[in-house]
Amino acid sequence: MRRLDQLLSSLGYCSRREAVSVVKAGRVRQNDVVLTKADAKVDPHAITLDGEPLEAPDGLLAMLHKPVGYICTHSDGEGPTIYELLPDQWLRRNPAVTSVGRLDKDTSGLLLVTDIGSLVHRFTSPKADVEKVYLAELDRELDPQLVEIFARGDLMLRGEDKPCLPAKLEIVSAKTARLTITEGRYHQVRRMFASQGWHVEKLHRERFGPHVLGDLAEGGWRMIPVEQAAR
């Protein structure tokens, strides 16, 4: 059970002060009974606001198709951010919605966003072993030997003292490759190719763990049932 005004505020519908007016207006019901007190203890799953169930009362998880040019930050002044692509109400939730890991400004594709801290840790912990799949377009034809080089687990990146974990490289066409990694080092995919003399001209993430971007439109988002995160 949760206090009603705190619940509405934490889910981004209004402030706790504004919740008093929302309740007095008869807009909130529990099991189809109109509530009259903003400080009432309620079951979040039994509440409706303006006839609609509350959105993701147990926490929010969604996939976002990040376009090139957007950055993964809440800070202003650095260019358009991924949060501009999300509903305003999500940005008023407490805890705040954040991205699970990041994609750099020049990389497109699948991002997960959530307000569940345990999910952020689960997907980004070095021990998580979560697969990330990228489609990369290179500046010149690929050498089949890269498949073995990336798979060996001894590839060193400049400025680091530990080799990359084994990665799976599939050559899709002469200048296009699909790379599966389980780490999240800074600009890792670009740096892996650069270490062998290739420049990544386009980079797109297709999959993050069990979640696949599929046909989700660029700039679009789709809710994921929180229980699916346990799969």
N, C-alpha and C positions, 0 to 999 in steps of 0.2 A: 504494500500500500504506500502511496505517496501523497504528499500535500498537493492539492490541485494547482494553486498558483505557482508553486515551484516546478511542477510538472510542465505546465504550459510555457513557462519561461525557459526551462532547460531544452525544450524542443523547438524553441525559436518562434513561437506563435505571438508572444507579447512579453512585456516586462511583468514582473510580479505585481507592480502597482496597476498596470493596465488590466491585469487578469480580473481585478475586482469588478471593473465595468463590463468586461466580457461576460462574467458570470451573472451579474445583475440583469444583463440584457436577455437572459434566458437562452444563451447560445450553446451552453454546455449541458450534456446529459450523461447519465450513467445508467446503463441498462434501460434506456429510453425514459428515464425519470429526470426532469429538469433539476439541476443543482442550483442552490441559492447561496452557498457560502464558498468563498475562494480558498478558505483555509481547511476545507473538508479533506479527509483522508480518502483516497479513491484508488480503484484498480485501473491502471493505465490502459489495459486492454478492453475495458468496458466503457471507456469514455468516447463520446463523439463531440465534435465541435462543428457547429453549423451542419449537422447531419452526417459528417464524415468521420471515420475513425482517425485517431491520432497517427501521424506518420512515424513509423519506426520507433515506437516507445522504448524498445530494448536496445537501441543503438542502430546507427545507420552504416550500411556498407553499399558502395556502388562502384561500378566501373565507368571510367571516363575515357573517351577517345580524344586524346590531347593532340591538337594541331601543332605544326611547326610554328615557332614564334612566340609561344606561350611559356611562361616560367612557373616553376613550382614554389611559389613563395607567397606569404601574406603581405609582404612589404610593398608599399607604393613607390612609384618612381623608377622602377626597373623595367617597365614595359607591361604589356597585358599579362595577367596571371590566369592560371587555370580556374581560380575561384570565381572569376567573372563569368565562367561558363555554367556555374551551378546555381540552383535556386537561392534567392536571397535568404529565405528562411533557414536553409542549411547553415548559412554563415552566422546566424544568430544562435545556433545551438550551443549548449554548454554541457560537456566539453566541446571545444571547437572541432569542426571537420578539418581534417588534414590529409595530405596525400601519404600513401604507403610507399616510402622511397621516393625517388625523383626520376624525371627524365629531363635532360638538358634542353635548352631552348630550341636547338636545331633537330631534336628527335621527336617523332610523332608516335602515337600508338596508345596502348593500354596503360592506364593508371588506375589504381584502386584508391578510393577516398573513403574515410571512415571517421567516426568520433569515438571509436572503441580502442582505447590505448593498448589493450592486450592483443588485439589483432595487428596493430602496427608492429609491436614487438615480435609477434609470432612470424610475420612475413619478412621482417628485416633482420632478425637476429642472425649472426654469422653461423649459428648452429642449426638454422632452420632448413638449410638445404633445399630452398625453393627454386624451382626451375624458372628462368626467364628466357623467352624465345624472341630473337630479333631477326628481322630481314634487313640485310645491309647491301647497298649498292656501292661498288668500289670504282676507283678511278682507272683500273686496268684489269686485264684478264687474271683470273685467279689461278694459282698453282695448286694442283691436287695435293702436293706435299703439306699444305697448310692443315689438311684434315688430321694428319698424324701429329704435326707440331702442336696444334691446339689440344689434342687428346692426351698427350703424354703427361701433362701436369707438371712440367718443369719450365714453363714459359715465364720469364722474368720481365716485369714492367719497369721502366725507368723510374728511379727514385724509391723503389720498394725493395724490401729484403726477404719477401716470401713469394714463391712462384704462384701463378694462378692455378686454381684447381682444374682438373681435366674438363674440357669443354667439347661439345659435339658440333662439328662443322659439316654442313651439307651444302655442296656447290649446286645451286639451282640453275644457273646459266653462267656464261663466260665471266660476267662481272657482278653477279648477284649470288649471295650466300645467305644461308639461314644458320644462325649460331645460337646454341643453347648453353647457358651458363647458370651456375648456382650461387654466384657471388654478386656483390653489388658495389664493386670498387668504383672510384671516381672515373667517369668516362671510360669504363673498362673495355667495352667492345671497340671503341675507336682506338684506344691505346694498344689493344691486342693486335689489331691489323697494322697499326703504325709501326709496331716493333718489328714487323716483317717486311716493311716497305710499301704497304698499301694505305691509301687514303680513303676513308669512308665519306662518300658524297651524300648519301641518304641513309637514314637509320629509322627503323620503325619496329616498335615492340608489338608482337602478335599475341603473346601469352604471358601471364603472370601466375605461376602455380597452376591450379586447375582452371583458372578463368581465362577464356579465349575471347578476343575482341570480336571476331566474327564480322557481321555486317552492320555493326553499330556505326552510325554516321559520324563523320568528323565533327568534333565539337559537342557531340551528344553524350548523354549519360544513361545508365540503366541500373536500377536497383538490383541488388543481389540479396536474397534471403540470408540473414546472418547465420542460420544453421548450415548453409552450404559452405561456409568458411571452415567448417570442421572436417570437410571431406578431403 
